[in-house]
Amino acid sequence: MTDAGAPTADGRTADPAVLTPAATWCDRCGADATAGPHPGCATARVLEPPRYCGRCRRRMRVQVLPVGWSAACVAHGEIRG
């Protein structure tokens, strides 16, 4: 994954609420985000909520509603989208 606000491999801009500078894990697949780009994950994240915490790699509790989603990590709290 890329730093917040930097273009991804497909030319889109990463969502700064999801990708923080402290993120070292991909929030979709849980793999090492510093190892290289994840174009499939970046494409899927346009429509899907994160599944893993980008800071600690824990699987998050995700709730999808018609008006958005929330994902909660037991160690780092909740994010919404």
N, C-alpha and C positions, 0 to 999 in steps of 0.2 A: 504494500500500500504506500501511499505517498503522504507527505506532510499536508496539514490542513491548508486548503486553498490552492494547492499545486495541481496542475492538470494531471489526470490519470493517463494510462496508456491509450485509452480510446478518445482522449481529448476533452473529457468532461472535467469539471472542477470537483474535487473531493468536498464532501459536506464537513465543515469545520466542527459541527456539534458531535460528529461521530468519530472523526480521526483527530486525535489530539497529539501534540508532539511527544507525549509520554507513551503513546501506543507502540508496542513492540510486537503485538500479535494481531493477525487478521481477525476482524470482528465477525466475519462470516464463516470461515473454515477453521479458524483456530491455529493456522500454521504461522511460522515466523514471518512477520511482515517486512523485516529488514533484509530478508534473503532475496527479494526481487519483487517485481510487479505481480499483481493478481488480477489480470484483466477480466477473467470470468467472475470473480468476486465483486469487482467494481461495477460490472454490468448488472449483476443480480441485486446489489445493494440499492439500486435505483428504486426497485419495487419491494424489497424485503427488509424487515428489521434486522438488526445485528443479532447473532446467535451466541457469540463468545465475547467476553470482556477483553477489550484491546489492551488493558493494562496488566491483567493477571492470568488470562487465558481460561478463566472459569466459564463453564456453560451458564448462560443467563436464563432467568425466567422471563419469557416473552409472552405478552398479551397483545393480540391484534384485534382492533375494534374497527367499525365502519368509519370512524373519524380519525384514526391514527393508530399508533402502537406505543407500547412501553416495554422496556427491557431493564431488568434489575439484576445487578451483580451483588452478591451478599457482602463483598468487601468494599465495593466502590459506589454503590448506590444505583439510582435509577436514571435512565435517559428516556426521552419521549420524542416521537416524531410523527 
